[in-house]
Amino acid sequence: MAIITISREMGSGGIPIAVEAAQKLGYALIDGDSIREVAGEYGLTEEAIEQADEKPPAFVDALDDQLAVDLHQIELIILEKALQGNVIIYGRGGQDLLKQVANVFRVRIIAPFEERVERWAEREWLDPDYARILVRRSDQQRAGFIKYYFDRDWEDPLDYDLVINTSRLSHEMAVKMICDGVMDSNLVERKGASKKILSNLILQKKAEIALAADKEIDTLHTELTAAEGVITFTGHMHSREERTRALQIIEAIDGVTEIIDRTKIIQYRNFPDEH
């Protein structure tokens, strides 16, 4: 069956809907808890997840370099779990990670701001004014995360196949709509196609992680794509030495059979200060 991605606003009731839909469909739920369960296998600490998970960059070079590595690792977890099939990806830019995969059912769960504040205050036993701050901050962080990393407005309804307003529809109806919608014939993809795409995305992500983790090269202006073991490397780097090191890193990744190097060398000249 199709992969489900769920985008949600804090206080919209998204998690109980996702949990029940996963149970009814026999799907695995990929959320913060499931990511934390395997984080150690990917070299991720609890602190790293807290700083990188669904957060926009800090705009501090040294910190953002590490955030990039940690975010790529979180994305790798999601992609490898998605490859297993029958999953609901809860948040984390799931639909953007899988934009090349045709059989993705993209769901968004919303509710009016003040109603979400009231729900969150009741759920967490919080002062309403403090709950309002938390909900607004969550909205800003998640919107910023999607905008910065995927260049998308997370509120645009055209980016979703189903938008559920939990102020109007019951929990039971929301679950039913998700379970029914994922069966739509338009989401059926040629057998094996999605697995091939996911395998390519996983190899690409491993290469991105390896390059981002190396402190001696700058890959800000480069891009990687993968297709059945072949990595295409494009963009520009600052020196031949830097490019050689990058190619060696990519070549060492398990599963890479060939590299197509289309990078250019652009050296930046440092001009002396004029007085």
SEMI-432031 format. One record per residue (C-alpha): residue number from 0; x negated, y, z negated. Coordinates in pm, whole numbers, plus 50000, padded with zeros to 5 digits. Example, Ala and Ser with C-alpha at 12.3 -4.5 7.8 and 13.67 -1.06 7.14 Angstrom:
2
    nr      xx      yy      zz
     0   48770   49550   49220
     1   48633   49894   49286
***
This chain:
275
    nr      xx      yy      zz
     0   50000   50000   50000
     1   49904   50366   50031
     2   49679   50546   49783
     3   49861   50802   49567
     4   49705   51130   49458
     5   49874   51344   49195
     6   49804   51714   49143
     7   49966   51853   48830
     8   49998   52164   48620
     9   49930   52145   48246
    10   50256   52088   48061
    11   50443   51968   48369
    12   50474   51614   48234
    13   50244   51468   48498
    14   50061   51206   48292
    15   50365   51007   48167
    16   50504   51012   48521
    17   50173   50887   48663
    18   50142   50616   48396
    19   50491   50479   48456
    20   50458   50495   48835
    21   50132   50300   48811
    22   50297   50038   48592
    23   50597   49996   48824
    24   50379   49970   49135
    25   50106   49758   48979
    26   49854   50030   49058
    27   49540   50122   48865
    28   49546   50478   48728
    29   49227   50675   48783
    30   49232   50952   48524
    31   48998   51105   48269
    32   49014   50801   48041
    33   48933   50551   48315
    34   48642   50768   48433
    35   48502   50784   48079
    36   48525   50405   48046
    37   48265   50356   48321
    38   48077   50687   48292
    39   47772   50529   48129
    40   47718   50305   48432
    41   47675   50620   48641
    42   47449   50803   48397
    43   47724   51036   48281
    44   47753   51150   47920
    45   48071   51271   47751
    46   47928   51624   47755
    47   47851   51603   48127
    48   48208   51498   48206
    49   48349   51774   47989
    50   48145   52038   48173
    51   48191   51911   48530
    52   48534   51747   48540
    53   48782   51977   48721
    54   48578   52286   48636
    55   48455   52559   48871
    56   48078   52630   48873
    57   47914   52835   48600
    58   47718   53047   48855
    59   47396   52983   48663
    60   47152   52815   48902
    61   46994   52560   48666
    62   47327   52465   48511
    63   47508   52446   48845
    64   47240   52215   48988
    65   47315   51963   48713
    66   47689   52020   48741
    67   47666   51933   49110
    68   47501   51599   49032
    69   47755   51518   48760
    70   48050   51615   48981
    71   47919   51396   49264
    72   47894   51107   49017
    73   48256   51157   48910
    74   48358   51163   49276
    75   48162   50843   49338
    76   48354   50671   49058
    77   48683   50779   49216
    78   48579   50666   49565
    79   48459   50325   49449
    80   48780   50267   49255
    81   48985   50382   49554
    82   48804   50125   49768
    83   48952   49852   49548
    84   49299   49964   49664
    85   49636   50021   49497
    86   49538   50324   49291
    87   49682   50651   49167
    88   49418   50924   49152
    89   49524   51174   48888
    90   49382   51521   48958
    91   49009   51559   49031
    92   49070   51683   49386
    93   49167   51331   49488
    94   49351   51425   49803
    95   49061   51643   49914
    96   48808   51366   49856
    97   49024   51137   50068
    98   49130   51386   50336
    99   48986   51158   50606
   100   49203   50867   50489
   101   49543   50859   50659
   102   49737   50645   50410
   103   49729   50886   50116
   104   50057   50992   49954
   105   49994   51340   49812
   106   50213   51437   49517
   107   50224   51760   49315
   108   50405   51794   48982
   109   50505   52143   48867
   110   50728   52333   48623
   111   50782   52703   48535
   112   50498   52857   48334
   113   50692   52941   48017
   114   50853   52598   48010
   115   50510   52437   48037
   116   50386   52655   47751
   117   50679   52547   47534
   118   50622   52179   47613
   119   50250   52202   47539
   120   50308   52384   47210
   121   50555   52115   47100
   122   50337   51827   47214
   123   50018   51952   47048
   124   50183   52129   46750
   125   50033   52461   46859
   126   50124   52823   46808
   127   50308   52928   47130
   128   50073   53219   47190
   129   49771   52989   47172
   130   49946   52732   47394
   131   50006   53010   47647
   132   49633   53088   47656
   133   49546   52720   47707
   134   49797   52667   47987
   135   49689   52984   48168
   136   49322   52888   48131
   137   49391   52538   48263
   138   49572   52678   48566
   139   49285   52914   48641
   140   49017   52646   48600
   141   49192   52392   48818
   142   49280   52647   49085
   143   48918   52769   49080
   144   48785   52414   49099
   145   48991   52333   49408
   146   48920   52668   49574
   147   48544   52660   49518
   148   48471   52297   49601
   149   48741   52230   49863
   150   48835   52581   49985
   151   49205   52520   49935
   152   49491   52693   49753
   153   49618   52422   49518
   154   49966   52580   49511
   155   50023   52560   49888
   156   50319   52317   49930
   157   50208   52224   50283
   158   49913   52036   50132
   159   50149   51787   49963
   160   50395   51525   50082
   161   50611   51552   49770
   162   50643   51837   49519
   163   50837   51754   49200
   164   50971   52027   48972
   165   51016   51858   48632
   166   51229   52149   48515
   167   51493   52033   48762
   168   51435   51659   48796
   169   51421   51395   48524
   170   51119   51181   48440
   171   51301   50876   48576
   172   51381   51044   48908
   173   51021   51167   48944
   174   50888   50813   48899
   175   51145   50674   49144
   176   51059   50932   49410
   177   50689   50847   49388
   178   50751   50472   49399
   179   50989   50506   49693
   180   50778   50759   49881
   181   50461   50549   49881
   182   50648   50283   50081
   183   50715   50518   50374
   184   50619   50366   50708
   185   50435   50684   50807
   186   50173   50602   50544
   187   50091   50261   50691
   188   49740   50261   50836
   189   49568   50011   51061
   190   49433   49727   50847
   191   49077   49787   50738
   192   49060   50146   50864
   193   49089   50309   50523
   194   48833   50071   50370
   195   48583   50157   50642
   196   48634   50529   50583
   197   48601   50486   50207
   198   48281   50283   50248
   199   48136   50562   50463
   200   48237   50824   50204
   201   48075   50621   49927
   202   47744   50599   50115
   203   47762   50970   50191
   204   47826   51046   49824
   205   47528   50834   49714
   206   47305   51029   49951
   207   47441   51360   49822
   208   47373   51252   49464
   209   47016   51147   49542
   210   46937   51477   49713
   211   47110   51691   49451
   212   46916   51515   49173
   213   46578   51603   49325
   214   46458   51933   49180
   215   46190   51994   49445
   216   46415   52040   49745
   217   46695   52281   49829
   218   46982   52121   50020
   219   47226   52410   49984
   220   47236   52464   50360
   221   47253   52100   50464
   222   47534   51852   50521
   223   47554   51473   50530
   224   47794   51237   50702
   225   47787   50857   50704
   226   47918   50603   50953
   227   47852   50232   50905
   228   47508   50277   50754
   229   47402   50568   50977
   230   47345   50900   50799
   231   47363   51218   51006
   232   47171   51500   50840
   233   47244   51854   50963
   234   47179   52213   50859
   235   46850   52381   50781
   236   46568   52350   50527
   237   46281   52577   50431
   238   45978   52366   50525
   239   45874   52048   50703
   240   45750   51908   50374
   241   46090   51963   50217
   242   46264   51795   50509
   243   46025   51499   50500
   244   46095   51449   50131
   245   46471   51468   50188
   246   46455   51208   50466
   247   46249   50976   50245
   248   46509   51005   49968
   249   46793   50923   50206
   250   46603   50635   50364
   251   46555   50472   50021
   252   46930   50451   49953
   253   47071   50099   49966
   254   47297   50063   50269
   255   47130   50325   50488
   256   47018   50167   50816
   257   46941   50475   51023
   258   46906   50852   50984
   259   46994   51097   51259
   260   46806   51413   51166
   261   46952   51729   51315
   262   46813   51973   51061
   263   46617   52283   51155
   264   46336   52455   50969
   265   46402   52817   50881
   266   46129   52982   50678
   267   46223   53295   50491
   268   45965   53571   50494
   269   45906   53759   50168
   270   45859   54128   50237
   271   45650   54336   49991
   272   45830   54600   49791
   273   45827   54938   49958
   274   45731   55237   49746
***
